[in-house]
Amino acid sequence: MTQPSQTIAVCVASPRLRFSAAHFICFEDGTREPLHGHDYRLTIELRGRPSGAGLVFDFLRIEDIVCKLLRPLDHRVLLPTDSALVQVTRRQDEIEITAAGKRLSLPAEDCCLLPVPNTTAENLVVYLGTTIRTELWNARDFPRAAAEELRAELFESDAYSAAWRGRFGEPH
C-alpha cells in the first residue's frame, strides 16, 4: 500500500502519443540536412506523492492533455522560429524558409512554427516538456501540491531519443 509521503512515478507510453513530421537540422558550418521525416513517439513520466486513493494523476488525463498538444505537429513540417541559421517568413498563405543558401516555399497549413533554435530532438523535447508541464500545472484537476517532477522522452526512432526533465515550480 502506498503512503502519501512516498514519491511514485507514473508513465504514459500510449500509442496515441505519436506524431509524424518532417524537419531538417541546420549546422553551424552553414550546411543542413535534407528535408526528411520521422514517426516520433513521446513518453511522459510524472513523479509525485499519491493521493489518499493512491493516485498521482489519472493516466488518461495525462494522455488527453498531451495528445491535444501533439495534434498541431502531426503531418506537418516543423520549422524553428528562434534560429540564427534558418529564416522563416510568412507570406500570405505560404511559409518561406531560407537555410544554408537555399530557399523553400511551403503552404502555411503544412507547417508548424515552433519557438526553438533548430528542430533537433533535443530542442523539440525541451519545447514539449516545458509546454506539457505548463498545461498539466494549469489543469483544474492537477494535484499541484503533490506533483514533483515531469520527464519527457522523444523518440525519433527505436534507436534514438532525447529526454528532458523539469521540476514543477521551476521557471519555464
Contacts in CASP RR format, 6 or more apart in sequence:
PFRMAT RR
TARGET T0000
AUTHOR 0000-0000-0000
METHOD contacts of the structure
MODEL  1
MTQPSQTIAVCVASPRLRFSAAHFICFEDGTREPLHGHDYRLTIELRGRP
SGAGLVFDFLRIEDIVCKLLRPLDHRVLLPTDSALVQVTRRQDEIEITAA
GKRLSLPAEDCCLLPVPNTTAENLVVYLGTTIRTELWNARDFPRAAAEEL
RAELFESDAYSAAWRGRFGEPH
2 8 0 8 1.000
2 50 0 8 1.000
2 54 0 8 1.000
4 49 0 8 1.000
4 50 0 8 1.000
4 51 0 8 1.000
4 52 0 8 1.000
4 146 0 8 1.000
5 49 0 8 1.000
6 49 0 8 1.000
6 50 0 8 1.000
7 47 0 8 1.000
7 48 0 8 1.000
7 49 0 8 1.000
7 148 0 8 1.000
8 47 0 8 1.000
8 48 0 8 1.000
8 49 0 8 1.000
8 50 0 8 1.000
8 56 0 8 1.000
9 45 0 8 1.000
9 46 0 8 1.000
9 47 0 8 1.000
9 48 0 8 1.000
9 56 0 8 1.000
10 45 0 8 1.000
10 46 0 8 1.000
10 56 0 8 1.000
10 57 0 8 1.000
10 59 0 8 1.000
10 62 0 8 1.000
11 43 0 8 1.000
11 44 0 8 1.000
11 45 0 8 1.000
12 43 0 8 1.000
12 44 0 8 1.000
12 45 0 8 1.000
12 46 0 8 1.000
12 59 0 8 1.000
12 62 0 8 1.000
12 63 0 8 1.000
12 66 0 8 1.000
13 41 0 8 1.000
13 43 0 8 1.000
13 44 0 8 1.000
14 63 0 8 1.000
16 63 0 8 1.000
16 67 0 8 1.000
17 41 0 8 1.000
17 42 0 8 1.000
17 43 0 8 1.000
17 44 0 8 1.000
17 63 0 8 1.000
17 66 0 8 1.000
17 67 0 8 1.000
17 70 0 8 1.000
18 39 0 8 1.000
18 40 0 8 1.000
18 41 0 8 1.000
18 42 0 8 1.000
18 70 0 8 1.000
19 39 0 8 1.000
19 40 0 8 1.000
19 42 0 8 1.000
19 70 0 8 1.000
19 71 0 8 1.000
19 73 0 8 1.000
19 74 0 8 1.000
19 75 0 8 1.000
20 37 0 8 1.000
20 38 0 8 1.000
20 39 0 8 1.000
20 40 0 8 1.000
20 74 0 8 1.000
20 75 0 8 1.000
21 37 0 8 1.000
21 38 0 8 1.000
21 40 0 8 1.000
21 73 0 8 1.000
21 74 0 8 1.000
21 75 0 8 1.000
21 76 0 8 1.000
21 77 0 8 1.000
21 78 0 8 1.000
21 112 0 8 1.000
22 35 0 8 1.000
22 36 0 8 1.000
22 37 0 8 1.000
22 76 0 8 1.000
22 77 0 8 1.000
22 78 0 8 1.000
23 35 0 8 1.000
23 36 0 8 1.000
23 37 0 8 1.000
23 38 0 8 1.000
23 77 0 8 1.000
23 78 0 8 1.000
23 79 0 8 1.000
23 119 0 8 1.000
24 32 0 8 1.000
24 33 0 8 1.000
24 34 0 8 1.000
24 35 0 8 1.000
24 36 0 8 1.000
24 99 0 8 1.000
24 119 0 8 1.000
25 32 0 8 1.000
25 33 0 8 1.000
25 118 0 8 1.000
25 119 0 8 1.000
25 120 0 8 1.000
26 32 0 8 1.000
26 33 0 8 1.000
26 83 0 8 1.000
26 85 0 8 1.000
26 86 0 8 1.000
26 99 0 8 1.000
26 100 0 8 1.000
26 118 0 8 1.000
27 85 0 8 1.000
28 85 0 8 1.000
30 85 0 8 1.000
30 100 0 8 1.000
31 100 0 8 1.000
32 85 0 8 1.000
32 99 0 8 1.000
32 100 0 8 1.000
32 102 0 8 1.000
35 77 0 8 1.000
35 104 0 8 1.000
38 156 0 8 1.000
38 157 0 8 1.000
39 157 0 8 1.000
40 73 0 8 1.000
40 124 0 8 1.000
40 154 0 8 1.000
40 155 0 8 1.000
40 156 0 8 1.000
41 154 0 8 1.000
41 155 0 8 1.000
42 66 0 8 1.000
42 70 0 8 1.000
42 128 0 8 1.000
42 152 0 8 1.000
42 153 0 8 1.000
42 154 0 8 1.000
42 155 0 8 1.000
43 152 0 8 1.000
43 153 0 8 1.000
43 155 0 8 1.000
44 62 0 8 1.000
44 66 0 8 1.000
44 132 0 8 1.000
44 150 0 8 1.000
44 151 0 8 1.000
44 152 0 8 1.000
45 150 0 8 1.000
45 151 0 8 1.000
45 152 0 8 1.000
45 153 0 8 1.000
46 56 0 8 1.000
46 57 0 8 1.000
46 62 0 8 1.000
46 136 0 8 1.000
46 147 0 8 1.000
46 149 0 8 1.000
46 150 0 8 1.000
46 151 0 8 1.000
47 56 0 8 1.000
47 147 0 8 1.000
47 148 0 8 1.000
47 149 0 8 1.000
47 150 0 8 1.000
47 151 0 8 1.000
48 56 0 8 1.000
48 143 0 8 1.000
48 146 0 8 1.000
48 147 0 8 1.000
48 148 0 8 1.000
48 149 0 8 1.000
49 56 0 8 1.000
49 146 0 8 1.000
49 148 0 8 1.000
50 56 0 8 1.000
50 146 0 8 1.000
51 143 0 8 1.000
51 146 0 8 1.000
56 143 0 8 1.000
56 146 0 8 1.000
56 147 0 8 1.000
57 136 0 8 1.000
57 142 0 8 1.000
57 143 0 8 1.000
57 147 0 8 1.000
58 141 0 8 1.000
61 139 0 8 1.000
61 141 0 8 1.000
62 136 0 8 1.000
65 132 0 8 1.000
65 135 0 8 1.000
65 136 0 8 1.000
65 139 0 8 1.000
66 132 0 8 1.000
68 135 0 8 1.000
69 128 0 8 1.000
69 131 0 8 1.000
69 132 0 8 1.000
69 135 0 8 1.000
70 128 0 8 1.000
72 112 0 8 1.000
73 112 0 8 1.000
76 110 0 8 1.000
76 111 0 8 1.000
76 112 0 8 1.000
77 106 0 8 1.000
77 110 0 8 1.000
77 111 0 8 1.000
77 112 0 8 1.000
78 111 0 8 1.000
78 112 0 8 1.000
78 114 0 8 1.000
78 119 0 8 1.000
78 124 0 8 1.000
79 86 0 8 1.000
79 88 0 8 1.000
79 95 0 8 1.000
79 97 0 8 1.000
79 111 0 8 1.000
79 112 0 8 1.000
79 113 0 8 1.000
79 114 0 8 1.000
79 119 0 8 1.000
80 86 0 8 1.000
80 88 0 8 1.000
80 114 0 8 1.000
80 116 0 8 1.000
80 117 0 8 1.000
80 118 0 8 1.000
80 119 0 8 1.000
80 123 0 8 1.000
81 88 0 8 1.000
81 113 0 8 1.000
81 114 0 8 1.000
81 115 0 8 1.000
81 116 0 8 1.000
82 115 0 8 1.000
82 116 0 8 1.000
82 117 0 8 1.000
83 116 0 8 1.000
83 117 0 8 1.000
83 118 0 8 1.000
84 117 0 8 1.000
85 99 0 8 1.000
85 100 0 8 1.000
85 117 0 8 1.000
85 118 0 8 1.000
86 97 0 8 1.000
86 98 0 8 1.000
86 99 0 8 1.000
86 118 0 8 1.000
87 97 0 8 1.000
87 98 0 8 1.000
87 99 0 8 1.000
88 95 0 8 1.000
88 96 0 8 1.000
88 97 0 8 1.000
88 113 0 8 1.000
89 95 0 8 1.000
89 96 0 8 1.000
89 97 0 8 1.000
89 98 0 8 1.000
90 96 0 8 1.000
90 108 0 8 1.000
91 105 0 8 1.000
93 107 0 8 1.000
93 108 0 8 1.000
93 109 0 8 1.000
94 105 0 8 1.000
94 106 0 8 1.000
94 107 0 8 1.000
94 108 0 8 1.000
95 105 0 8 1.000
95 106 0 8 1.000
95 107 0 8 1.000
95 108 0 8 1.000
95 111 0 8 1.000
95 113 0 8 1.000
96 103 0 8 1.000
96 104 0 8 1.000
96 105 0 8 1.000
97 103 0 8 1.000
97 104 0 8 1.000
97 105 0 8 1.000
97 106 0 8 1.000
98 104 0 8 1.000
114 124 0 8 1.000
114 127 0 8 1.000
115 127 0 8 1.000
116 123 0 8 1.000
116 124 0 8 1.000
116 126 0 8 1.000
116 127 0 8 1.000
117 123 0 8 1.000
120 162 0 8 1.000
121 154 0 8 1.000
121 156 0 8 1.000
121 160 0 8 1.000
121 161 0 8 1.000
121 162 0 8 1.000
122 162 0 8 1.000
124 154 0 8 1.000
124 162 0 8 1.000
125 152 0 8 1.000
125 153 0 8 1.000
125 154 0 8 1.000
125 162 0 8 1.000
125 163 0 8 1.000
125 164 0 8 1.000
126 164 0 8 1.000
128 152 0 8 1.000
128 154 0 8 1.000
128 164 0 8 1.000
129 150 0 8 1.000
129 152 0 8 1.000
129 164 0 8 1.000
129 166 0 8 1.000
130 164 0 8 1.000
130 166 0 8 1.000
130 172 0 8 1.000
132 150 0 8 1.000
132 152 0 8 1.000
133 150 0 8 1.000
133 166 0 8 1.000
133 168 0 8 1.000
133 172 0 8 1.000
134 172 0 8 1.000
136 142 0 8 1.000
136 147 0 8 1.000
136 150 0 8 1.000
137 144 0 8 1.000
137 147 0 8 1.000
137 168 0 8 1.000
137 169 0 8 1.000
144 168 0 8 1.000
147 168 0 8 1.000
148 167 0 8 1.000
148 168 0 8 1.000
149 165 0 8 1.000
149 166 0 8 1.000
149 167 0 8 1.000
149 168 0 8 1.000
150 165 0 8 1.000
150 166 0 8 1.000
150 167 0 8 1.000
150 168 0 8 1.000
151 163 0 8 1.000
151 164 0 8 1.000
151 165 0 8 1.000
151 166 0 8 1.000
152 163 0 8 1.000
152 164 0 8 1.000
152 165 0 8 1.000
153 161 0 8 1.000
153 162 0 8 1.000
153 163 0 8 1.000
153 164 0 8 1.000
154 161 0 8 1.000
154 162 0 8 1.000
154 163 0 8 1.000
155 161 0 8 1.000
END
